[in-house]
Amino acid sequence: MKSKMMNAKKVWYVTGASKGLGLSLVKKLLAEGYRVAATSRSAAQLLDAVGVNEDFLALEVNLADNDSIWESVQKTYKHFGSIDVVVNNAGYGIGGAAEELSDKEIKDSFDINVFATINVVQHVLPFMRAQGSGSIINIASIAGFAAATGWGIYAATKFAVVGFSDVLAEDVRDLGIKVTVVAPGAFRTEFLSGESLVVSKNKIDAYQSVRDSHARYQTMNGVQAGDPDKAAEVFIALAENPNPPVRLFMGTDAYNRANAKLELIKSELEQWKELSFITDFSG
């Protein structure tokens, strides 16, 4: 029988948990005695990946459907009696130049990466407000700060997650709720596989630099530097820290890309300072 101390550990709600970073996190959490509700498009697939555990609630959720998200949050609270940590991990990647992408391809990306994240947060906040505590970890991407050629719409969704999280952290700080947006680099998961990362069906010959960028990313699959199990440890450390960062760039590649972007922004800021200042009223 588990000790009362272990049973009193936090309740986590994790989206996109049947593979990749989400699956590594769920397994780590259960091994350490946490209680976990996790979502997937297939509850059966999730149970196959994780196994049966009395502290685990597998939820079949369509993240593009707000009602489905709401029902999963209600089930989690009813089952465990609290929701202490939320990890918005589910992600959908789409590559292509802006004019190559269809409305549906763009909408699908925003539905999962942006609107699902916002909807989850909206539904868990009443519980966290009542508790006077909680941790929200939104998974963005280094692409949400330093984007790469050929991934404009994906970057747009991740920039949205970063901006949303930035302000959310300020909005809920006085309520005892902490928010961190994590911007990972490349991790050795299935994200670069065809199921999670797709490119536009329509391809225009003029965009050779876009094709070259996509080809480079495809060669990275299986050799990424990031270790998903170590990422899981980082997520737990963030949730247990009384003063976590609002922004965390995860992985040496993410750190280096962020640093280079900061230098570029600073350089452009100073180069065009005079043009920036002339728009003020004079006198």
Beta strands, then each sheet from edge to edge (+ up, - down):
strand 1: 11-14
strand 2: 35-40
strand 3: 56-60
strand 4: 85-88
strand 5: 93-95
strand 6: 134-139
strand 7: 177-184
strand 8: 197-199
strand 9: 247-250
sheet 1: 3+ 2+ 1+ 4+ 6+ 7+ 9+
sheet 2: 5+ 8+
end
